[in-house]
Amino acid sequence: MGYKYSELNAKVDEMATQALSQSLKEELNSFLTEPDVDQFLQEGMLRFQEGEVVKGQVVSILDDRVLVDIGYKSEGVVRITDFPDRSELKEGASFDFYIEVPENEEGMPVLSKTKADRIKNWEYVQKVFEEEGVIEGTVIRKVKGGLKVDIGVDAFMPGSQVSTRPIADLDDFVGKRLELRILSINPKRRNVVVSHRKLLEERREEERKQLLETIKVGAIVQGEVKNITDFGAFIDLGGLDGLLHVSDMTWGRPKNPHQILKIGQKIDVKVLTYDPETHRVSLGLKQKTPNPWLTAQEKYPVGSIVTGTVISLADYGAFIQLDDGLEGMIHISEMSWTRRVRHPSEILNIGDEVHVMVLHVDPEEQKISLGLKQTQPNPWKLMAEKYPEGSVVKGRVRALMDYGAFIEIEEGIDGLLHVGDISWTKKITNPAEVLTKDQEIEVKILSIDPEMEKISVGLKQLEPDPWQELIEEMPIGKHVEVEITKLVSFGAFGKLENGIEGLIHLSEMSLEKVHRAEEFLHIGQKVMAKIISISPVERKVGLSIREYQKDLEGEIMQTHTAGEPVDVGSMLKDVLPTELLQQGKSIEEVAEELIHTEGKPSEAEKKESVSEENPEVGVGEAPESAAPAEEPPPAE
């Protein structure tokens, strides 16, 4: 390193003072102060040219620049930004500098440490490329088609050369420092292409060779999760990929592999199978621990109360983790004694700790059935004591169905009111005919089945069975008055005074043949009939107007033959319709005429030119002018 002119004079003066005589000192000083020596020194310093790289020493550090001694007559100036690592910037430190301008307006060389580093780095990059070595670089940013990398000089790494695996987002690599192989160099354009993938593949091949020499069934090896699918995960064992099937991940219920593993995760797995020819490897994760199902029956006996954690919910129930790899299920029907649970989320949440009862254990099928409601008292067992059969309770009509109604007796406990238990006398086809939702009613408890959790209730049972009264008070053969309630194709229904309806068949309407009920009867008409049959089991009553007429004629004939006075008016006033009496004849005359003609048509009826024969006396038929329009028969 050279000295400045002033410093040189001082040095010479010092040496002369110490070693030279006064006369020699004066002669030497005279020589050094001559113009020729100063010109010689300046010419030597002006040999620095633009583009040269020189060594320099830091002399002074200012706010925006650094002064460096490079052996020139004045210090060189360097931008302080050329020192990104300020920790290495100290006075006296030496660096290489690139001469940008030999001398500026102030007479100072303008220097660049950055450009000097690039020149030096370029030489290093070329050396690494020629030797096929490895170089480190930092990813600067994402560019079109790949990444820009700083390896001392700017380099380009194509997206396909970043990794051996598909990359979703190259931005994830920005800022990372990677080991690289140099693929190509263009000295003229100063272009460098690098690859991280090539280095990974080289190392993977080396690891693969070592793994193939040592791998064996039953060995525990470490790997990295490379890819995850619905059926399992591929594990990179270091040069060789193995398949970890979803069924080999846990002893418990198979889950989505994404819920168990993550890409890039390091795990230890057991080698289950290995084919040396195809190099296919099957791996297991659960096989590292004993199978908990082998001791499940001993550890969780039926009837025991255990604690578990809710890990998942389904429409049909909830899965409870009892132990690592050991899960049980609470069916939706086993969650509450009384609540109508439509979905497990109404009662449970994922992560809840619950007490459950073990209902069934099947180690072969790897299933455990659990119950939540069994940990609480069963209210159905108290129902028989609280509501004995025959007791009357109040309830609310909760729902109406075609076959009956559900009556809420207590919260969550319903009794079924069957459609057949609503009325003794009416034929109910739908409960909505007599009940409405939320209606408050009284019902009688018919039966309780705690095991099946069923209660049967009745509405008609609140009143005595009219069929029993019918047998006692209205035996077969009795004459009764009925009100026509319905006309059908095969006859008519008449209501007795106790509300029971009986059938008057077409063949039982008259002594003559009847084709249509509407020809003789109409709804609301009251007629006399005879009870000809009773079936309490089938709840059927047979009525006959024809038999009643025969009985009436028999009584009249018997009374007339005996010569006893006959009060025809009192006997027939409730039988003969008023239409027959409006012909100008008295009751006695009509009755006398009927006795002699023995049921034949009267002269008055013949004069009316009726196209069809009229029914016999006692039918109570209304004239056609009074008959209602024909009604369609109801659906049976």
C-alpha positions, 0 to 999 in steps of 0.5 A: 500500500502506498503513502501520500506525499506529505506522509512520505516527506515526514518519513524521510525527514525522520530517517534522515534525522536519525541516520544521515549527516546534516549535509546529506539531509539537506541534499536529500530534501532538495531532491525530494522537493523537486517537481520531477519527484512529485510528477513521478509519484502522480504518474504512478498513482494514475495507473488505476483505470475504470473497471479494475478491481483493487484492494482497499482499507476502510478509513472512515465511515460516514452516514451515507458513504465510506472512505477507503484507502486504495493507495491513491493520492486521495481516499476513494468513496463508496456508497454505504448501501454497498455494505448490506451487512453492517456488522462487517463494516469497521475501520481498518477492514479490507475489501475488494472494490470496483473502480467506477470513476478513477477521479470525480470532480473532487479528485476522489475515486468512485468505488463499488463494493457490490460490483466487485463482489459480482465479478468475484462471485461470477468467477466462483459460479463458473468454477462451481459449474465446471466442477459440478459442485453444489452452491447455495442461493436465496430465493428473491422473488417469483417470476414468470415460469419460475423463481429468481435466485441470488447465488452471488449473481442472479440466477433463474430456477424453472418451476419444474426444477423447484421440487420433486413434488407438485408445488401449489404456490411458488410464493411459498419458497420466497425467502428460503435458502436452498442448495442448488445444482447449476444446469447451464451458464451463458457467459455472454448474457451472464445467464445462470439456470439452477435446479433444486430438484436435480440435487433432491433426485440425486440424494433420493437415489442414494438413499433408495439404494441404502434403503433397499439394502436394509428394508424388511417386513416388521421394521419400524422406519421413518418417513414423510407424508408425501401425498394424501388421498381418500384411500390412504397416504403415500409415505416417502421413506427416503428414496422409496414410497410406501402406501399407508392405507386408511384401514391401517391408520387406526384401530378405530373406525376408519376416518378421512386420512386428511383428519389424521395426517398432513403433507410434510409430516414426519411419522414412524410406520411399520413395514407390513409387506415388501416386494423386492421385484416391484419395490412396492411397500405396504405400511401400517401406523396402527400396527405399532401398538397392540390391537385394543379390540382383543381386550375390549370385552374385558375392559368394557363389560356389558352394563358398565358405565364408562367415560368417553369423548364425542368425536363425530356426529352422524344422522343416526347417532354419535361416535364416542372415543373410549380409548386410542383406536377404540370407539363406540356408537350411541344410536339416536334411539339410545339418547333419551327416554322421552325426547324425540331426538331427530339429530344427535346435535340436539343433545351432544356436541363434538368434544363433549365428555359423556358417561355412557353404558356399554350395551354390546361389544363385538370384537370381531366386527370391532363394534361397541354399542353404547347408551346414553339414556341408560345412565338415567332412570327409566320413566317408562318403568314408573308408568305402570305404577303412576297410571294403572290400567283403567285410570283416566288421565288428561292429555294433549292431542300432539299429532293426528295420523290416519290410524289414530292420534298420539296423546301426550300424557307427560312431556315426551311420553305419548299414548296411542289413541287408535281410530277404533277406540274413539267411538262405540257407535260412529265409524271413524275413518280419520281421527281428524273427524272428531279431534284437533291438534293440541286439543285437551281431552280425557282418555282411559289407560288401556295398556302399558308396555314399558319394554316396548315403550308403548301406551294404549289409550281409549276415548270411547272406553270412558262411556259404557259399551252401548252394545251391551245395553243393546243386547239387554234392552233391545233383543232380537225380535223387538220392534224399534223406531229408527232414523234413516242416516245413510242410503247405500247401494245395498240398503240403508242405515238406521240409527237406534235411540242409543246411537247404534246404527243397523243395516236395513238390507234392500231385501228387508225393506218391503214384501215386494222386491226393491231395487233402490233404497231411494224409492222407499226411504230418505235420510232423516225419515223415521220408520219402524223396524224389527231387530233380526240379528245382533253380532256384538263381536262384529258390531253389526245389527240387522233391521227389517221393515218387511219383518215388522210389516209381517208381525203387524199384519199377524197381530191385526189378523189375530185380533180380528179373528178373535172378534175383539175390537181393534183400535186401528188408529192407535196401532197404525198411527205411527206406522202409516205415512201421512201421505196414505191418509191424505186420500180422504179415508180414515185410518180405520177404513185404510186398515180394514181395506188392507186386511181384506186385500192382504197386502194387494194394491188399493184402488186409490193406488191403482188410479195414481198410475204409479209405474212401480209397486208401492211398499206395504203398509208400515214401511213409512215411505215418503212420496217421490216429491218429498224424497231428496236427491240421490246421494252417492254411496260413501266409500267403505 
